[in-house]
Amino acid sequence: MGDYDRREKLKEFYLKIKNCKECELSGSRTKFVFGSGSACAQVMFVGEAPGKNEDLQGLPFVGRAGKLLDELLGSIGFDRSDVFIANVLKCRPPGNRDPGIEEINTCKGYLLEQIKIIDPRIICTLGKFSTNLLLNTDKGINTLRGKVFKVDSRSIMPINHPAAVLYAPSRMEILRQDFQKIKRLVDSDSETPACKEDILDLKSETTGDKQSKGEQLGLF
């Protein structure tokens, strides 16, 4: 699929789902947060759910965590127009609570379709919920952080959510190092074998079952 077709397909998908009422979160949201960035991005970041600022503006990562993400992107020569940023959930859970299992299962198809359209080489999962979903595991983020897993033709790299680092500044250097690793992945068709783990190895270690567990079109 060419770049123009990818952008048009993503816009079409946005228009199709932006008024979603598939779960009760639609009744409490201010704005549906589809995601933003390049429809042709090599790198995609996936967080968990919109927060208060995201709900008000309809854009992902626009609060303090978003400013930190912008800084980290800048440290490796990127800005938001170079990547695509989305969340597992498209609507804010009340009180910024964790996403519920039923909400994830209801909304995950939207994320998977975004991934299919954008077709990124690298997906960085930010925190527990996106990591558990896209790696089909119940392992904790601290166990998986910084490792690179091959899923089909893509690299998936779990990293700490920037919001978590705001509350634990001691982990900032780890996050900076992980972004340097992202840059190395982008610059190279392959990482050293020791840094990659086959997704099948992770699945064999997983004890849980499968995860039963504004109008931003101009940015595409």
C-alpha positions in Angstrom: 0.0 0.0 0.0 1.4 3.4 -1.0 1.7 6.3 1.4 -1.3 8.2 0.0 -3.5 5.1 0.2 -2.3 4.4 3.7 -3.3 8.0 4.8 -6.7 7.8 3.1 -7.4 4.4 4.6 -6.5 5.6 8.1 -8.8 8.7 7.7 -11.6 6.4 6.4 -11.2 4.2 9.5 -11.2 7.2 11.8 -14.5 8.4 10.4 -15.9 5.0 10.7 -15.2 4.5 14.4 -15.1 8.1 15.9 -18.6 7.9 17.2 -18.2 4.5 18.7 -20.6 3.5 21.4 -19.6 -0.1 21.9 -18.9 0.2 25.6 -20.0 2.4 28.5 -16.9 4.6 28.3 -18.6 6.3 25.3 -21.1 7.8 27.7 -18.5 9.6 29.9 -15.9 10.6 27.3 -15.5 14.2 26.1 -13.6 13.2 22.9 -12.8 10.0 21.2 -8.9 9.7 21.0 -8.1 7.9 17.8 -4.4 8.6 17.8 -2.1 10.9 15.8 1.0 11.0 13.8 2.2 9.6 10.4 0.1 7.0 8.7 3.4 5.8 7.2 5.4 5.6 10.4 8.1 3.1 10.9 7.7 3.4 14.6 4.4 3.2 16.5 3.9 3.9 20.3 1.0 2.3 22.1 -0.1 3.4 25.5 -3.0 2.3 27.6 -5.8 4.9 27.6 -6.4 8.6 27.3 -6.1 10.7 30.5 -7.9 13.9 31.4 -6.0 16.2 29.0 -6.2 13.7 26.1 -10.0 13.4 26.7 -10.4 17.1 26.5 -8.3 17.6 23.4 -8.9 14.4 21.5 -5.2 13.8 21.1 -2.9 11.2 22.7 -0.1 12.1 25.2 -0.7 15.9 25.6 -0.2 16.2 29.3 3.1 16.0 31.3 3.8 12.5 30.1 3.3 13.8 26.5 5.9 16.5 27.0 8.3 13.9 28.3 7.6 11.7 25.3 8.2 14.7 23.0 11.6 15.3 24.7 12.6 11.6 24.4 11.6 11.6 20.7 13.7 14.7 20.2 16.7 13.0 21.9 16.8 10.5 19.0 16.0 12.9 16.2 12.3 12.4 15.9 9.1 14.4 16.5 5.5 13.4 16.5 5.1 13.7 12.8 7.6 10.9 12.3 5.8 8.3 14.4 2.2 7.2 15.2 0.9 7.3 18.8 -2.2 5.5 19.9 -3.7 3.8 23.0 -5.3 0.4 23.6 -8.5 2.2 24.7 -9.8 5.2 22.7 -11.9 6.7 25.5 -10.8 7.8 29.0 -11.7 5.5 31.9 -13.4 7.6 34.6 -10.9 8.8 37.2 -8.0 7.6 35.1 -8.5 4.1 36.5 -6.9 1.1 34.7 -8.6 -0.3 31.6 -11.0 -3.1 32.3 -10.7 -6.5 30.7 -14.0 -6.1 28.9 -13.1 -2.6 27.7 -9.8 -3.9 26.3 -11.5 -6.8 24.5 -14.1 -4.4 23.1 -11.6 -1.8 21.8 -8.6 -3.9 20.8 -9.8 -4.5 17.3 -9.5 -0.8 16.6 -5.8 -0.8 17.6 -5.1 -3.9 15.6 -6.7 -2.4 12.5 -4.5 0.8 13.0 -1.5 -1.4 13.2 -2.6 -3.3 10.0 -3.0 0.0 8.1 0.1 1.8 9.3 2.2 -1.4 9.1 5.1 -0.1 11.4 8.4 -2.0 11.6 8.6 -1.3 15.3 6.0 -1.1 18.0 6.9 0.3 21.4 4.4 -0.7 24.0 4.2 1.8 26.8 3.6 0.1 30.1 1.6 -3.0 31.2 -1.6 -3.1 29.3 -0.4 -2.6 25.7 2.5 -4.9 26.4 0.2 -7.7 27.7 -2.1 -7.3 24.8 0.3 -7.2 21.9 2.6 -9.9 23.3 -0.3 -12.0 24.6 1.4 -12.4 28.0 0.7 -11.7 31.6 4.3 -11.0 32.5 5.1 -7.7 34.2 6.6 -4.7 32.3 9.7 -4.8 34.5 10.5 -8.3 33.3 10.0 -7.4 29.6 11.2 -3.8 29.4 14.0 -3.2 26.9 13.7 -6.6 25.3 12.9 -6.9 21.6 10.4 -9.5 20.5 9.8 -10.6 16.9 6.1 -10.9 16.1 5.5 -11.8 12.4 7.7 -9.3 10.6 7.6 -6.7 13.4 9.8 -5.8 16.4 7.9 -5.2 19.6 9.8 -3.5 22.3 8.1 -2.9 25.7 9.3 0.2 27.6 8.1 2.0 30.7 5.2 4.4 30.3 6.5 8.0 30.6 3.8 8.7 33.2 5.3 6.1 35.5 8.7 7.7 35.1 7.3 11.0 36.3 6.5 9.4 39.6 9.8 7.5 39.7 12.5 9.8 38.3 15.2 7.3 39.1 14.0 5.3 36.1 14.5 8.2 33.7 17.9 7.1 32.6 16.6 3.6 31.8 13.9 5.2 29.6 16.5 7.3 27.8 18.6 4.2 27.2 15.6 2.4 25.8 14.9 5.3 23.4 18.5 5.0 22.2 17.8 1.3 21.5 14.7 2.3 19.5 17.0 4.5 17.4 19.4 1.6 16.8 16.5 -0.6 15.7 15.3 2.1 13.3 18.8 2.5 11.9 19.4 -1.2 11.4 17.5 -3.9 9.7 18.4 -6.2 12.5 19.5 -6.0 16.1 22.1 -8.3 17.6 20.6 -11.8 18.1 21.2 -11.6 21.9 18.8 -8.6 22.0 15.9 -10.4 20.3 13.6 -13.0 21.7 11.2 -15.0 19.7 7.6 -14.4 20.6 7.1 -18.2 20.9 9.6 -18.4 23.7 7.5 -15.8 25.6 4.3 -17.6 25.0 5.7 -20.9 26.3 6.6 -19.2 29.6 3.2 -17.5 30.0 1.0 -19.1 32.6 -2.1 -17.2 32.0 -4.6 -17.7 29.1 -4.9 -15.3 26.3 -5.7 -11.7 27.2 -9.3 -12.3 28.2 -8.1 -10.0 29.8 -10.2 17.0 18.0 -10.4 15.8 14.6 -6.7 15.1 14.0 -7.0 13.9 10.4 -4.4 16.5 9.2 -1.8 14.6 11.2 -2.0 11.4 9.3 
